[in-house]
């Protein structure tokens, strides 16, 4: 059953990649992605396939990680017996609250940042997901792997995530499915299923463009994003807001002109003040 769960997780990843491409790409890869998705669905055992398709018709997030004894998507606390059954993986286990298929990934990167206290002022805009300490205005990179390694290291050293090495591996695996580079030198590498807290964004700016993928797409502004399962849908709105902001050349130029983390942070918050609420 473990192989079936892994297959279902891979299938969901591919479906979410297609959704991202449909929303932010040019649609050039939709036929290939649809063909791969259909093939993976056909390979499922008949009883699993019918259940998966019922979940798929309701929502495209069909798999739910177990984190701290809870379903990471809906937050329901699970019985200890069910958590054990998820770990043993002899049968498919579903969340009593949201009916998604449960799985546990013990070695996944985790969010370890400090939770806000009631005394702190409420944050808004991009500051809900990022901070000055996650800005890299002098990014030195010759490839996607280089850039992701720097930004993942910044997240770990800043106390936001654990296991930067696993984050790097997961981000590069996502890039191998379909490049996250876009026009105007932007790239949005990301990793889903980083549980324990909120969505987190690090930004790196290279003064000189570098080839991001096998197609040689030039990139010099990189946003590395970690996404808990519960906010997978919101991630699409965040990308839309970032894309809208940085389609404007003055906003990109402001990021490229920043020489310090503080200057980059100010440029990022100013550029996104109307597009990310």
URNORJO-V552974 format. One record per residue. N is the residue number from 1. PHI is phi in radians with two decimals (* if undefined). OMEGA is omega in whole degrees, 0 to 359 (999 if undefined). Layout:
BEGIN
N:PHI:OMEGA + N:PHI:OMEGA
END
This chain:
BEGIN
1:*:180 + 2:-1.04:179 + 3:-1.16:178 + 4:-1.17:179 + 5:-1.07:178 + 6:-1.07:179 + 7:-1.13:179 + 8:-1.14:177 + 9:-1.11:178 + 10:-1.11:179 + 11:-1.13:178 + 12:-1.09:178 + 13:-0.98:182 + 14:-1.17:178 + 15:-1.12:179 + 16:-1.20:175 + 17:-1.07:178 + 18:-1.09:179 + 19:-1.08:178 + 20:-1.09:182 + 21:-1.13:179 + 22:-1.13:183 + 23:-1.43:188 + 24:-2.13:182 + 25:-1.70:180 + 26:-1.66:179 + 27:1.42:185 + 28:-1.15:185 + 29:-1.87:184 + 30:-1.08:182 + 31:-1.08:180 + 32:-1.13:180 + 33:-1.14:179 + 34:-1.07:179 + 35:-1.11:179 + 36:-1.16:179 + 37:-1.10:180 + 38:-1.06:180 + 39:-1.14:180 + 40:-1.17:178 + 41:-1.13:180 + 42:-1.12:181 + 43:-1.37:181 + 44:-1.29:171 + 45:-0.99:189 + 46:-0.99:182 + 47:-1.21:178 + 48:-1.20:181 + 49:-1.05:182 + 50:-1.15:179 + 51:-1.20:179 + 52:-1.05:181 + 53:-1.16:176 + 54:-1.12:177 + 55:-1.13:181 + 56:-1.06:180 + 57:-1.17:180 + 58:-1.60:184 + 59:-2.83:182 + 60:-1.51:169 + 61:-1.77:188 + 62:-1.88:181 + 63:-1.90:184 + 64:-2.18:175 + 65:-1.17:171 + 66:-1.66:180 + 67:-2.39:180 + 68:0.91:176 + 69:1.37:183 + 70:-2.23:168 + 71:-1.22:185 + 72:-1.26:181 + 73:-1.56:184 + 74:-1.74:177 + 75:1.53:182 + 76:-1.15:175 + 77:-1.33:186 + 78:-1.71:175 + 79:-1.08:180 + 80:-1.02:180 + 81:-1.10:180 + 82:-1.29:176 + 83:-1.06:177 + 84:-1.11:179 + 85:-1.14:176 + 86:-1.10:181 + 87:-1.18:179 + 88:-1.26:173 + 89:0.96:177 + 90:-1.59:175 + 91:-2.41:176 + 92:-1.19:178 + 93:-1.96:180 + 94:-2.06:180 + 95:-1.21:178 + 96:-1.12:183 + 97:-1.56:186 + 98:-2.02:176 + 99:1.24:178 + 100:-1.26:180 + 101:-1.37:185 + 102:-1.56:172 + 103:-2.63:179 + 104:-2.27:179 + 105:-2.15:190 + 106:-1.20:184 + 107:-1.76:180 + 108:-1.27:174 + 109:-1.08:183 + 110:-2.19:172 + 111:-1.38:183 + 112:-2.24:181 + 113:-1.19:179 + 114:-1.38:177 + 115:-1.32:180 + 116:-1.16:177 + 117:-1.67:181 + 118:-1.15:182 + 119:-1.32:181 + 120:-1.32:176 + 121:-1.12:182 + 122:-1.22:181 + 123:-1.49:178 + 124:-2.44:177 + 125:1.09:184 + 126:-1.15:181 + 127:-1.20:175 + 128:-1.22:188 + 129:-2.12:186 + 130:-2.57:182 + 131:-2.82:179 + 132:-1.01:181 + 133:-1.22:179 + 134:-1.82:180 + 135:-1.75:178 + 136:-2.22:184 + 137:-1.38:183 + 138:-2.13:182 + 139:-1.06:176 + 140:-1.95:185 + 141:-2.64:175 + 142:-2.04:182 + 143:-2.79:175 + 144:-1.05:181 + 145:-1.06:179 + 146:-1.07:183 + 147:-1.12:180 + 148:-1.13:179 + 149:-1.09:180 + 150:-1.12:184 + 151:-1.25:176 + 152:-1.12:176 + 153:-1.10:177 + 154:-1.14:177 + 155:-1.08:182 + 156:-1.23:182 + 157:-1.16:178 + 158:-1.43:177 + 159:1.41:180 + 160:-1.75:180 + 161:-2.38:173 + 162:-1.87:174 + 163:0.98:179 + 164:-1.03:180 + 165:-1.08:179 + 166:-1.24:176 + 167:-1.09:179 + 168:-1.06:180 + 169:-1.04:181 + 170:-1.16:180 + 171:-1.14:180 + 172:-1.24:175 + 173:-1.10:176 + 174:-1.12:179 + 175:-1.11:181 + 176:-1.18:178 + 177:-1.34:179 + 178:-2.84:182 + 179:-1.03:176 + 180:-1.65:176 + 181:-1.22:179 + 182:-2.24:178 + 183:-1.22:179 + 184:1.14:174 + 185:1.33:182 + 186:-1.73:172 + 187:-2.48:184 + 188:-2.25:176 + 189:-1.08:183 + 190:-2.73:178 + 191:-2.37:176 + 192:-1.57:175 + 193:1.37:175 + 194:-1.57:190 + 195:-1.61:175 + 196:1.98:182 + 197:-2.99:188 + 198:-1.76:170 + 199:-1.02:183 + 200:-2.33:184 + 201:-2.26:172 + 202:-2.02:183 + 203:-2.18:176 + 204:-2.22:181 + 205:-2.19:176 + 206:-1.80:182 + 207:-1.15:179 + 208:-2.00:177 + 209:-1.10:176 + 210:-2.35:182 + 211:-1.28:184 + 212:-1.48:188 + 213:-2.39:182 + 214:-1.11:178 + 215:-1.38:180 + 216:1.33:181 + 217:-1.04:182 + 218:-1.31:182 + 219:-2.39:170 + 220:-2.45:175 + 221:-2.23:186 + 222:-2.14:174 + 223:-2.03:174 + 224:-1.67:188 + 225:-2.25:172 + 226:-1.87:192 + 227:-2.27:171 + 228:-1.17:183 + 229:-1.01:185 + 230:-1.18:183 + 231:-2.05:180 + 232:-1.01:181 + 233:-1.21:180 + 234:-1.13:180 + 235:-0.94:180 + 236:-1.11:178 + 237:-1.21:178 + 238:-1.11:179 + 239:-1.08:179 + 240:-1.08:179 + 241:-1.17:178 + 242:-1.14:180 + 243:-1.10:179 + 244:-1.03:182 + 245:-1.17:189 + 246:-1.76:163 + 247:-1.25:180 + 248:-1.51:185 + 249:-1.02:179 + 250:-1.02:179 + 251:-1.21:177 + 252:-1.16:180 + 253:-1.09:179 + 254:-1.14:177 + 255:-1.15:183 + 256:-1.16:181 + 257:-1.43:184 + 258:-1.18:182 + 259:-1.86:182 + 260:-2.27:176 + 261:-0.97:180 + 262:-1.12:180 + 263:-1.15:178 + 264:-1.16:179 + 265:-1.10:179 + 266:-1.12:180 + 267:-1.16:180 + 268:-1.17:181 + 269:-1.15:179 + 270:-1.17:183 + 271:-1.16:186 + 272:-1.84:188 + 273:-1.12:180 + 274:-1.79:185 + 275:-1.75:178 + 276:-2.20:184 + 277:-1.72:999
END
